[in-house]
Amino acid sequence: MAYTAPAPVDTVAGGKSPARAFPVKRQASRVRRQRLRAAWLFLIPMLLVLAAVAGWPLMRTIWFSFTDASFSNISEYGLVGFENYLVYDNGAWYGVLADPTWWSAVWNTLFFTVVSVGIETVLGLIIALTLNAQFTGRGWVRAATLIPWAVPTIVSAKMWGWMLHDQFGIINEMLLGLGLIAEPLNWTANADLSMWAVIMVDVWKTTPFMALLTLAALQMLPSDCYEAAKVDGIHPVRVFFKVTLPLILPALMVAIIFRVLDALRVFDVIYVLTSNSEDTMSMSVYARQQLVEFQDVGYGSAASTVLFLIIALLTISYLYLGRKQIGGEA
């Protein structure tokens, strides 16, 4: 009996023939290209506007940092290389990175960022937990909590400047009435109090932001875990540290990084309350002083560029670590 070879099976995975599978793949690829093209059509106008209002000024600032330009005649300048950043001349170092005032501004900015963001995170978490509970008038309390965040920073800083005034400020009047102080305090001019006064105003202004983001994370939590913990009789404090905090930690970290990036470039609240005082001078105030008051465009642009690089480095690091963590979990 002659052997007959079996006929080849003209199918692919899933029972579809190649004649049917390839058109489906081509159609999916075509749809993907259409979506990508549509996405770019929506993104291009935004990217053009962003390049015009942010990219061009940034590139111009970086360019000026390598020149000796000044506001007295900004059209005439020469290239000086990295002299505005750091240069060794006649046995001494000069430039932004060798200026003790700059490093004092860096320390003030870091101290302000760590302390203010830390306090805002703790207070925001407490307020969010309170607002997440069920009680009468919760909607009104939520609306009232957002008022400080809705007030423009310049307005709130000026308002607090009057309240902290050493002669007719209401804060001193209250403390004197309570017997907590013996004489009025000069909150914004005293070297020991000025930074804490700035931090207090910033905490009052920005804590609602942290509370709002934390409250949004709390309202997304599943109720099953809390019902099981209640049935098991677990203490609420332990439930918070073992259940609530780990679940809201990703959202809390997003809020913290936003506040850190915002605090590192702080200018308005410090400048309104204490002007150019070296006791509270931030990196942004330092750059503004060099640009506007000293009329040194090149030197001020170098300080602004260093500030931009610090914030950009922190942002890139956060994005890299976030992607690495997501990839590890996947």
Secondary structure, DSSP 4 states (H G I P E B T S, - for coil): ----PPPPP---TTS--HHHHHHHHHHHHHHHHHHHHHHHHHHHHHHHHHIIIIIHHHHHHHHHTTB--BTTSTT---B-TTTTT-EEETTEEESGGG-HHHHHHHHHHHHHHHHHHHHHHHHHHHHHHHHHS--TTHHHHHHHHTHHHHS-HHHHHHHHHHHT-TTT-HHHHHHHHHTS-SS---TTT-TTTHHHHHHHHHHHHHHHHHHHHHHHHHHTS-SHHHHHHHHHT--HHHHIIIIIHHHHHHHHHHHHHHHHHHHHT--HHHHHHHTT-TTT--HHHHHHIIIIIS-BHHHHHHHHHHHHHHHHHHHHHHHHHHHHHHHHH-
